[in-house]
């Protein structure tokens, strides 16, 4: 993707609204720094409460009016990005804890707006570099912390760092591995060293030390899908449809074989990953989440209003799973947690968002081949979908997952067009 030329502020003193995809870029150095700092803040904001979030919002919201352009101009991609956060804010009207719901809903909304600004003023390659830089620093801090936790069910020691969660470590490592592999084909030797080899080694080590079964399994599936897709996209266009049909037929056949084997292969895989067939209590949480969700099926309990100290059901689950801090817990399934929070209405929006991102990733690959933009959208959107059955990465309100998820939603616009300078021919 070519870098757009930034418009001259003095030559364009009057503010104008940009068309979809028509925005000025920040410099590469500034964009990479802004994104890297944002990643670190999303990783450790819980340790420093409000101050780092204020820094994050300041970084992006000060660019709302940038070089004579209104960056948050209304557009289809802006509507698609903000519709779910608006529902979360609105759910305060029926929430048992309206102030908590409204507070967290506004946090999610500001995150989505920040992600939109980010994707409108930062070039894709710069964005990926910033992500990798932030991830390397984050995982470096995680390794330096030396914090490991023994799972009370599997008895496996896992790297948790300052996250307090092996799955968070695995999540950051999984993103870093994919992005470092994606950058291999788009950089010179020095950039490969900084943005491919070093992140790949560090992220692979952290993924191994985290012992996160969800991250390992989704990483294997994601790399398998990406490799298969890469091979298919190098075929003549008239053969691609047949190849895709063959892949899907193979997946269906494999699924039927596993089902016919009474899930013996599934159980063996879980055992190899240090899990039991109940996924360390997740199937129990899923059934309980569905049971609780059916109490308020249409609109849910309100955004973030279920896991509140004092709610009897939440207190019971915290006690059963030995979580005295009563924080950082959920139903370990994006669809079920969304159903509990904002009901079938919110679940429909979430499913639509996931499918829209995945569909756009496939469409970009089909039309343009493997580019940084198509590879980014394809890989991260399918990663979120693959992880959705076991983790709640994108509900937020703040975190690496929702930041990337809403960034993908904001990328629904066409490729950014260059803004000509006043002296352009």
C-alpha positions as CSV (number, residue, x, y, z in Angstrom):
1,X,0.0,0.0,0.0
2,X,1.4,3.4,-1.0
3,X,1.7,6.1,1.7
4,X,-0.7,9.0,1.2
5,X,0.8,12.4,1.0
6,X,-0.2,14.6,3.9
7,X,-2.0,17.8,3.0
8,X,-0.4,21.1,4.0
9,X,-2.1,22.7,7.0
10,X,-1.4,26.3,5.9
11,X,-2.6,25.6,2.4
12,X,-5.8,24.1,3.7
13,X,-6.9,26.1,6.7
14,X,-10.6,25.3,6.5
15,X,-11.8,22.1,8.0
16,X,-13.3,19.6,5.6
17,X,-15.0,16.3,5.9
18,X,-13.2,13.4,4.2
19,X,-14.9,10.8,2.0
20,X,-14.6,7.1,3.0
21,X,-11.0,6.0,2.9
22,X,-9.7,9.6,2.2
23,X,-7.6,10.6,5.2
24,X,-4.1,12.0,5.8
25,X,-1.5,9.8,7.4
26,X,0.7,10.5,10.3
27,X,4.5,9.9,9.8
28,X,5.7,6.3,10.0
29,X,7.7,7.0,13.2
30,X,4.8,8.7,15.0
31,X,2.3,6.1,13.9
32,X,4.5,3.2,15.0
33,X,5.1,4.9,18.4
34,X,1.5,5.7,18.9
35,X,0.4,2.1,18.2
36,X,3.2,0.5,20.3
37,X,2.3,2.7,23.3
38,X,-1.4,1.8,22.8
39,X,-0.5,-1.9,22.9
40,X,1.4,-1.6,26.1
41,X,-1.4,0.5,27.7
42,X,-4.0,-2.1,26.7
43,X,-1.8,-4.8,28.2
44,X,-1.1,-3.3,31.6
45,X,-3.8,-0.6,32.1
46,X,-5.4,-2.7,34.9
47,X,-2.3,-2.1,36.9
48,X,-2.3,1.7,36.6
49,X,-6.1,2.4,36.6
50,X,-7.2,5.6,34.9
51,X,-3.9,7.4,34.0
52,X,-2.7,5.2,31.2
53,X,-6.2,5.1,29.6
54,X,-6.1,8.9,29.7
55,X,-2.8,8.8,27.8
56,X,-4.3,6.4,25.3
57,X,-7.3,8.6,24.6
58,X,-5.1,11.7,24.4
59,X,-2.9,10.0,21.7
60,X,-5.8,9.4,19.4
61,X,-8.5,11.9,20.2
62,X,-6.2,14.8,19.6
63,X,-6.2,13.7,16.0
64,X,-9.9,14.0,15.5
65,X,-9.2,17.2,13.5
66,X,-6.0,16.5,11.7
67,X,-4.4,18.6,8.9
68,X,-7.6,20.3,8.1
69,X,-9.6,17.0,7.9
70,X,-12.4,15.8,10.3
71,X,-11.1,12.2,10.8
72,X,-14.4,10.9,12.3
73,X,-16.5,11.7,9.2
74,X,-19.7,9.6,9.2
75,X,-19.4,6.6,7.0
76,X,-20.6,3.0,6.7
77,X,-17.5,1.7,8.4
78,X,-17.9,4.1,11.3
79,X,-21.5,2.9,11.7
80,X,-20.4,-0.7,11.6
81,X,-17.7,-0.1,14.2
82,X,-19.9,1.8,16.7
83,X,-23.2,0.0,16.6
84,X,-22.3,-2.7,19.2
85,X,-20.6,-0.2,21.6
86,X,-23.7,2.0,21.4
87,X,-25.9,-1.0,22.3
88,X,-23.7,-1.7,25.3
89,X,-24.1,1.9,26.5
90,X,-27.9,1.7,25.9
91,X,-28.1,-1.5,27.9
92,X,-27.7,0.7,31.1
93,X,-31.5,1.3,30.8
94,X,-32.3,-2.3,31.7
95,X,-29.1,-3.2,33.7
96,X,-29.3,-4.2,37.3
97,X,-26.2,-2.0,37.8
98,X,-26.8,0.9,35.4
99,X,-23.9,3.1,36.4
100,X,-21.4,0.3,36.0
101,X,-22.9,-0.6,32.6
102,X,-22.9,2.9,31.4
103,X,-19.3,3.5,32.6
104,X,-18.0,0.4,30.9
105,X,-20.1,1.1,27.8
106,X,-18.6,4.5,27.4
107,X,-15.2,3.0,27.8
108,X,-15.9,0.5,25.0
109,X,-17.3,3.3,22.8
110,X,-14.2,5.5,23.3
111,X,-12.0,2.5,22.5
112,X,-13.9,1.9,19.3
113,X,-13.6,5.6,18.3
114,X,-9.9,5.5,19.1
115,X,-9.5,2.4,16.9
116,X,-11.3,4.1,14.1
117,X,-9.0,7.2,14.3
118,X,-6.0,4.8,14.4
119,X,-6.9,3.0,11.2
120,X,-7.7,6.2,9.4
121,X,-4.4,8.0,10.0
122,X,-1.9,5.1,10.4
123,X,-0.7,3.2,7.3
124,X,-1.2,-0.6,7.5
125,X,2.5,-1.5,7.4
126,X,3.2,1.1,10.1
127,X,0.3,-0.2,12.1
128,X,1.7,-3.8,12.0
129,X,5.2,-2.6,13.0
130,X,3.7,-0.7,16.0
131,X,1.8,-3.8,17.0
132,X,4.9,-5.9,16.9
133,X,7.0,-3.4,18.8
134,X,4.4,-3.2,21.5
135,X,4.0,-6.9,21.7
136,X,7.8,-7.5,22.0
137,X,8.0,-5.0,24.8
138,X,5.0,-6.4,26.6
139,X,6.2,-10.0,26.3
140,X,9.7,-8.9,27.4
141,X,8.2,-7.5,30.6
142,X,6.3,-10.7,31.0
143,X,9.4,-12.8,30.7
144,X,11.3,-10.5,33.0
145,X,8.6,-10.7,35.7
146,X,9.3,-14.4,36.2
147,X,5.7,-14.9,37.3
148,X,4.4,-18.4,36.9
149,X,1.1,-19.9,38.1
150,X,0.2,-23.6,38.7
151,X,-3.3,-24.5,37.4
152,X,-5.3,-25.9,40.2
153,X,-6.9,-28.6,38.0
154,X,-4.2,-29.5,35.5
155,X,-1.3,-28.9,37.9
156,X,0.7,-27.4,35.0
157,X,3.0,-24.4,35.6
158,X,2.3,-21.6,33.2
159,X,3.8,-18.2,32.4
160,X,1.3,-15.5,33.5
161,X,3.5,-12.4,34.0
162,X,1.7,-9.3,35.3
163,X,-1.4,-10.5,33.4
164,X,-2.2,-13.1,36.0
165,X,-3.5,-15.2,33.1
166,X,-1.7,-17.7,30.9
167,X,-4.3,-17.2,28.2
168,X,-3.5,-13.5,27.9
169,X,0.1,-14.3,27.5
170,X,-0.8,-16.9,24.8
171,X,-3.1,-14.4,23.1
172,X,-0.3,-11.7,22.7
173,X,2.1,-14.4,21.6
174,X,-0.3,-15.8,19.0
175,X,-0.8,-12.3,17.5
176,X,2.9,-11.7,17.4
177,X,3.7,-15.0,15.7
178,X,1.2,-14.4,12.9
179,X,2.2,-10.8,12.3
180,X,5.9,-11.5,12.3
181,X,5.3,-14.2,9.7
182,X,3.2,-11.8,7.7
183,X,6.0,-9.3,7.7
184,X,8.6,-11.7,6.3
185,X,7.6,-11.0,2.7
186,X,7.3,-7.2,3.0
187,X,10.5,-6.0,4.6
188,X,14.3,-5.6,3.9
189,X,16.8,-7.6,5.9
190,X,17.1,-5.0,8.8
191,X,13.3,-4.9,9.1
192,X,13.1,-8.6,9.0
193,X,15.4,-8.8,11.9
194,X,13.5,-6.2,14.0
195,X,9.9,-7.0,12.9
196,X,10.1,-10.7,12.0
197,X,12.9,-12.8,13.6
198,X,13.1,-11.2,17.0
199,X,9.3,-11.1,17.6
200,X,8.9,-14.6,16.2
201,X,11.5,-16.1,18.6
202,X,10.2,-14.2,21.6
203,X,6.5,-14.9,20.9
204,X,7.1,-18.6,20.2
205,X,8.9,-18.9,23.5
206,X,6.1,-17.2,25.4
207,X,3.5,-19.3,23.7
208,X,5.3,-22.4,24.8
209,X,5.8,-21.2,28.4
210,X,2.2,-20.0,28.7
211,X,0.8,-23.5,28.1
212,X,-2.3,-21.9,26.8
213,X,-4.2,-24.7,25.0
214,X,-6.6,-22.2,23.4
215,X,-3.8,-20.2,21.9
216,X,-1.8,-23.2,20.8
217,X,-4.8,-24.9,19.1
218,X,-6.0,-21.7,17.4
219,X,-2.5,-20.8,16.3
220,X,-2.1,-24.2,14.6
221,X,-5.5,-23.9,12.9
222,X,-4.8,-20.3,11.8
223,X,-1.4,-21.2,10.3
224,X,-2.9,-24.2,8.6
225,X,-5.7,-22.0,7.1
226,X,-3.3,-19.3,6.1
227,X,-0.9,-21.8,4.5
228,X,-3.7,-23.5,2.6
229,X,-5.1,-20.1,1.5
230,X,-1.7,-19.0,0.3
231,X,-1.4,-22.1,-1.9
232,X,-4.9,-21.6,-3.2
233,X,-4.3,-18.0,-4.1
234,X,-1.2,-19.0,-6.2
235,X,-3.4,-21.2,-8.3
236,X,-5.0,-20.0,-11.6
237,X,-8.2,-18.2,-10.7
238,X,-10.4,-20.7,-12.5
239,X,-9.1,-23.5,-10.1
240,X,-9.5,-21.5,-6.9
241,X,-13.2,-22.2,-6.4
242,X,-12.6,-25.9,-6.9
243,X,-9.7,-25.9,-4.4
244,X,-11.8,-24.0,-1.8
245,X,-14.6,-26.5,-2.2
246,X,-12.2,-29.3,-1.7
247,X,-10.8,-27.8,1.5
248,X,-14.3,-27.3,3.0
249,X,-15.2,-30.9,2.0
250,X,-12.1,-32.1,3.7
251,X,-13.0,-30.2,6.9
252,X,-16.5,-31.6,6.9
253,X,-15.3,-35.1,6.3
254,X,-12.7,-34.8,9.1
255,X,-15.4,-33.5,11.5
256,X,-17.6,-36.5,10.7
257,X,-14.8,-38.9,11.3
258,X,-14.1,-37.4,14.6
259,X,-17.7,-37.5,15.6
260,X,-18.0,-41.1,14.5
261,X,-15.0,-41.9,16.7
262,X,-17.0,-40.7,19.7
263,X,-14.6,-37.8,20.2
264,X,-11.7,-40.1,21.2
265,X,-9.3,-38.1,19.1
266,X,-10.7,-34.9,20.7
267,X,-10.2,-36.2,24.2
268,X,-6.7,-37.5,23.3
269,X,-5.8,-34.0,22.0
270,X,-7.0,-32.4,25.2
271,X,-5.0,-34.8,27.3
272,X,-1.9,-34.0,25.2
273,X,-2.5,-30.3,26.0
274,X,-2.9,-31.0,29.7
275,X,-6.6,-30.7,29.7
276,X,-9.5,-33.0,30.6
277,X,-12.5,-33.6,28.4
278,X,-14.5,-30.9,30.3
279,X,-11.9,-28.3,29.3
280,X,-11.0,-27.5,32.9
281,X,-14.6,-26.7,33.8
282,X,-15.5,-24.7,30.7
283,X,-18.3,-26.9,29.6
284,X,-19.9,-26.5,33.0
285,X,-19.5,-22.7,32.6
286,X,-21.1,-22.9,29.2
287,X,-24.2,-24.7,30.4
288,X,-24.5,-22.3,33.4
289,X,-24.1,-19.3,31.0
290,X,-26.8,-20.5,28.8
291,X,-29.1,-21.2,31.8
292,X,-28.5,-17.7,33.1
293,X,-28.9,-16.1,29.7
294,X,-32.3,-17.7,29.2
295,X,-33.5,-15.8,32.2
296,X,-33.3,-12.6,30.1
297,X,-32.9,-13.8,26.5
298,X,-33.6,-10.7,24.4
299,X,-31.6,-7.9,26.0
300,X,-29.5,-9.7,28.7
301,X,-28.4,-8.4,32.1
302,X,-26.7,-5.3,30.8
303,X,-23.1,-4.9,29.6
304,X,-20.7,-6.2,32.3
305,X,-23.6,-6.4,34.7
306,X,-23.4,-10.1,35.5
307,X,-20.0,-10.5,37.0
308,X,-20.6,-8.0,39.8
309,X,-19.8,-8.7,43.5
310,X,-23.0,-9.4,45.4
311,X,-24.8,-11.2,42.5
312,X,-25.5,-14.7,44.0
313,X,-24.8,-16.6,40.8
314,X,-21.5,-14.8,40.2
315,X,-20.5,-15.3,43.8
316,X,-21.2,-19.0,43.5
317,X,-19.0,-19.4,40.4
318,X,-16.1,-17.4,41.9
319,X,-16.3,-19.7,44.9
320,X,-16.4,-22.9,42.8
321,X,-13.4,-21.8,40.7
322,X,-11.3,-20.5,43.6
323,X,-11.2,-16.8,42.4
324,X,-11.1,-14.7,45.6
325,X,-10.3,-11.5,43.8
326,X,-13.7,-11.7,42.0
327,X,-12.3,-10.2,38.8
328,X,-11.1,-11.3,35.3
329,X,-13.7,-14.1,35.0
330,X,-16.2,-14.9,32.3
331,X,-18.1,-17.8,30.7
332,X,-15.1,-18.7,28.5
333,X,-17.2,-18.4,25.3
334,X,-17.6,-15.1,23.4
335,X,-21.1,-16.0,22.2
336,X,-22.4,-17.1,25.6
337,X,-20.9,-14.1,27.4
338,X,-22.4,-11.7,24.8
339,X,-25.8,-13.5,25.2
340,X,-25.7,-13.1,28.9
341,X,-24.6,-9.4,28.7
342,X,-26.8,-8.0,25.9
343,X,-29.0,-10.9,24.9
344,X,-29.9,-12.1,21.4
345,X,-29.9,-8.6,20.1
346,X,-26.3,-8.1,21.0
347,X,-25.3,-11.6,20.1
348,X,-26.7,-11.0,16.6
349,X,-24.6,-7.9,16.2
350,X,-21.5,-9.7,17.5
351,X,-22.0,-12.7,15.1
352,X,-22.5,-10.3,12.2
353,X,-19.3,-8.4,13.1
354,X,-17.3,-11.6,13.2
355,X,-18.6,-12.9,9.9
356,X,-18.3,-9.5,8.2
357,X,-14.6,-9.3,9.2
358,X,-13.9,-12.9,8.0
359,X,-15.8,-12.4,4.8
360,X,-13.9,-9.2,4.1
361,X,-10.6,-11.0,4.7
362,X,-11.5,-13.7,2.1
363,X,-12.8,-11.0,-0.3
364,X,-9.6,-9.0,-0.1
365,X,-7.5,-12.1,-0.7
366,X,-9.6,-13.1,-3.7
367,X,-9.5,-9.7,-5.3
368,X,-6.0,-8.4,-4.5
369,X,-4.0,-11.5,-3.5
370,X,-1.8,-11.6,-0.4
371,X,-1.0,-8.0,0.7
372,X,-0.3,-6.7,4.1
373,X,-3.9,-5.4,4.4
374,X,-5.6,-8.6,3.2
375,X,-3.2,-10.8,5.3
376,X,-3.9,-8.7,8.4
377,X,-7.7,-8.7,8.0
378,X,-7.8,-12.4,7.1
379,X,-5.5,-13.6,9.8
380,X,-6.8,-11.6,12.8
381,X,-10.5,-12.0,11.9
382,X,-10.3,-15.7,11.7
383,X,-8.2,-15.8,14.8
384,X,-11.0,-14.1,16.7
385,X,-13.5,-16.5,15.3
386,X,-11.4,-19.6,16.1
387,X,-10.9,-18.4,19.7
388,X,-14.5,-17.3,20.2
389,X,-15.7,-20.7,21.4
390,X,-13.2,-20.7,24.3
391,X,-12.2,-17.1,25.1
392,X,-13.9,-13.7,25.4
393,X,-11.2,-11.6,23.6
394,X,-13.2,-8.7,22.1
395,X,-15.9,-7.7,24.7
396,X,-13.6,-5.3,26.5
397,X,-14.1,-2.6,27.6
398,X,-10.3,-2.1,27.3
399,X,-7.7,-4.6,26.1
400,X,-5.7,-5.8,23.1
401,X,-8.6,-7.9,21.8
402,X,-11.2,-5.2,21.5
403,X,-8.6,-2.7,20.2
404,X,-7.8,-5.0,17.3
405,X,-11.4,-6.2,16.8
406,X,-12.7,-2.6,16.3
407,X,-9.6,-1.7,14.2
408,X,-10.7,-4.5,11.8
409,X,-14.2,-3.2,11.8
410,X,-12.9,0.3,11.0
411,X,-11.0,-1.1,8.0
412,X,-14.2,-1.9,6.2
413,X,-13.5,1.2,4.1
414,X,-11.8,0.9,0.7
415,X,-8.0,1.3,0.5
416,X,-7.1,4.9,1.5
417,X,-6.6,7.2,-1.5
418,X,-3.7,9.6,-1.6
419,X,-4.6,13.2,-0.7
420,X,-2.9,15.4,-3.3
421,X,-0.8,18.3,-2.2
422,X,-1.8,21.7,-3.5
423,X,1.1,21.6,-6.0
424,X,0.3,18.1,-7.2
425,X,-0.1,17.7,-11.0
